[in-house]
Amino acid sequence: MTELNGKCVIAIGERDGIPGQAIATVAKAAGAREVVPFTQCFV
């Protein structure tokens, strides 16, 4: 299990997959201090 307590996270998601905001929500719940979400479209 990865501990994110006090860590900064960059969450890169995909438009057709898991969006960055969803990854950011999970990271915050796991204890991340600061989360920057991005959602990209990879074509």
Secondary structure, DSSP 8 states (H G I E B T S, - for coil): ----TT-EEEEEEETTS--HHHHHHHHHHTT-SEEEEEEE---
